[in-house]
Amino acid sequence: MFPVEPGSLTRMGLWGGAGMASEELWLHGAVADELQDLVLESADVEDFLRELSRFAADTLSRPGRPVVCGVTVTRRKKPAATAASDPEAFAMDEIQNAAGDGPCLAAMRDLKTVYVRDLARDRQWTTFSEAAARRGYLSILGVPVELEDQTRAALNLYAEDASAFSPDDILQAESFARQASKALRLALRIGGLHDARDDLIAAMASRTVIDMAIGAIMAQSRCSPEKAFALLKDASNTRNTKLRDVARSVIESIGGTADMPTRFDV
C-alpha cells in the first residue's frame, strides 16, 4: 500500500496537465456532461450515488482490466451512504464500513489516494483484504472526493489482478473524482433542500393537528386556548407520548380520522 499525493501525477504530465490532448479534453467535457445529467435525472442522493458508481466503473475500466466501483459518503448526523456498480463492490465496501477502517476509508479520512497493489499480501487491513481476496479482487484504489464541511466521500475501485492500476490509471481516477466532486456537492445540496422541505411539511402537519385538537378541547371543555393546550400537554406528559400523537388521538376520537390536508403545500 502507498498513498499518492494529490495532483502529483498531474504535475508529471500524464493526464490533465498543460499538454492535454484534444481527445482528453473531449473526454473531460463528456464526463462533466454525463455527471450533470446524472444529477438532474436522479430521484435522490442514493439514486445519484448508484448511478455515479456505475458510470465510474464504465469510465475507468479499460480493455483487459475491468473494475467495479463503490462510492461511500459520510455526513454529519447521518449514517454513511454506500452505493456500488455491482453487489460484489457493495459487499466489500460494507466490510470496510463494518470494520471502521480500510483503504478507502483511509483515503476519505486523510484526503489522499490509497493504492493497495496486492490485497493477498496486505497486512495493514487484514480483515478487509482477506475478504476481498477471497472474492477474487486483488487490487484496490481508494480516491477521495473532496466535498464541503464535514462531509467526506471516496471512490473505491476494485480490480481482479494484482498491480492492476498504472500511474495513468491513478491519474485518470483522480481526475474523474475531481469532476465527480462538483456533481456530488450539487446532489447533496439538492438532497438537503428536499430533506428540509419534508421536515417543514411534517412540522406544519403536526402543528395543524395540534391546533385542531386544541379547538376540539376548547369546544368540549369551554376553556381558553391556553387551558386547552395545557390539558393536551399534561396528557402528553402523563402518557409519555409525543404531543402530536396525543392531538391525533383527540381528533380521531371525535372525527374518526386525523388525516386532514394542510394548506401549507411546499
ChimeraX attribute file (.defattr): number of C-alpha atoms within 10 A of each C-alpha:
attribute: neighborCount
match mode: 1-to-1
recipient: residues
	/A:1	17
	/A:2	11
	/A:3	18
	/A:4	18
	/A:5	11
	/A:6	15
	/A:7	16
	/A:8	11
	/A:9	19
	/A:10	17
	/A:11	12
	/A:12	12
	/A:13	14
	/A:14	18
	/A:15	22
	/A:16	20
	/A:17	13
	/A:18	10
	/A:19	10
	/A:20	12
	/A:21	12
	/A:22	9
	/A:23	9
	/A:24	13
	/A:25	12
	/A:26	11
	/A:27	13
	/A:28	15
	/A:29	13
	/A:30	12
	/A:31	18
	/A:32	17
	/A:33	12
	/A:34	14
	/A:35	23
	/A:36	18
	/A:37	12
	/A:38	21
	/A:39	23
	/A:40	15
	/A:41	12
	/A:42	16
	/A:43	12
	/A:44	16
	/A:45	19
	/A:46	17
	/A:47	15
	/A:48	22
	/A:49	25
	/A:50	20
	/A:51	20
	/A:52	27
	/A:53	25
	/A:54	19
	/A:55	17
	/A:56	26
	/A:57	23
	/A:58	15
	/A:59	16
	/A:60	18
	/A:61	16
	/A:62	11
	/A:63	5
	/A:64	7
	/A:65	12
	/A:66	17
	/A:67	25
	/A:68	25
	/A:69	32
	/A:70	31
	/A:71	28
	/A:72	25
	/A:73	22
	/A:74	17
	/A:75	15
	/A:76	10
	/A:77	6
	/A:78	8
	/A:79	9
	/A:80	13
	/A:81	15
	/A:82	21
	/A:83	25
	/A:84	27
	/A:85	22
	/A:86	15
	/A:87	13
	/A:88	18
	/A:89	25
	/A:90	19
	/A:91	18
	/A:92	22
	/A:93	25
	/A:94	17
	/A:95	18
	/A:96	19
	/A:97	18
	/A:98	11
	/A:99	12
	/A:100	10
	/A:101	16
	/A:102	22
	/A:103	25
	/A:104	30
	/A:105	26
	/A:106	19
	/A:107	25
	/A:108	26
	/A:109	14
	/A:110	13
	/A:111	22
	/A:112	22
	/A:113	27
	/A:114	26
	/A:115	24
	/A:116	24
	/A:117	20
	/A:118	19
	/A:119	27
	/A:120	19
	/A:121	15
	/A:122	17
	/A:123	11
	/A:124	14
	/A:125	14
	/A:126	14
	/A:127	15
	/A:128	23
	/A:129	27
	/A:130	18
	/A:131	17
	/A:132	24
	/A:133	17
	/A:134	12
	/A:135	14
	/A:136	16
	/A:137	24
	/A:138	24
	/A:139	25
	/A:140	30
	/A:141	27
	/A:142	30
	/A:143	34
	/A:144	30
	/A:145	28
	/A:146	20
	/A:147	18
	/A:148	9
	/A:149	8
	/A:150	8
	/A:151	15
	/A:152	22
	/A:153	27
	/A:154	28
	/A:155	30
	/A:156	31
	/A:157	27
	/A:158	26
	/A:159	21
	/A:160	19
	/A:161	18
	/A:162	16
	/A:163	15
	/A:164	21
	/A:165	22
	/A:166	9
	/A:167	13
	/A:168	14
	/A:169	17
	/A:170	22
	/A:171	25
	/A:172	19
	/A:173	24
	/A:174	25
	/A:175	18
	/A:176	20
	/A:177	21
	/A:178	16
	/A:179	19
	/A:180	22
	/A:181	20
	/A:182	16
	/A:183	23
	/A:184	25
	/A:185	17
	/A:186	16
	/A:187	24
	/A:188	19
	/A:189	13
	/A:190	16
	/A:191	16
	/A:192	14
	/A:193	12
	/A:194	13
	/A:195	12
	/A:196	12
	/A:197	14
	/A:198	13
	/A:199	12
	/A:200	15
	/A:201	16
	/A:202	12
	/A:203	12
	/A:204	16
	/A:205	19
	/A:206	18
	/A:207	16
	/A:208	21
	/A:209	25
	/A:210	22
	/A:211	17
	/A:212	18
	/A:213	25
	/A:214	25
	/A:215	19
	/A:216	17
	/A:217	22
	/A:218	17
	/A:219	12
	/A:220	10
	/A:221	11
	/A:222	12
	/A:223	14
	/A:224	14
	/A:225	14
	/A:226	11
	/A:227	15
	/A:228	22
	/A:229	21
	/A:230	13
	/A:231	14
	/A:232	21
	/A:233	18
	/A:234	13
	/A:235	16
	/A:236	17
	/A:237	13
	/A:238	9
	/A:239	11
	/A:240	10
	/A:241	12
	/A:242	13
	/A:243	20
	/A:244	21
	/A:245	15
	/A:246	21
	/A:247	28
	/A:248	20
	/A:249	16
	/A:250	22
	/A:251	23
	/A:252	14
	/A:253	11
	/A:254	11
	/A:255	9
	/A:256	10
	/A:257	12
	/A:258	19
	/A:259	11
	/A:260	11
	/A:261	10
	/A:262	13
	/A:263	9
	/A:264	10
	/A:265	9
	/A:266	7
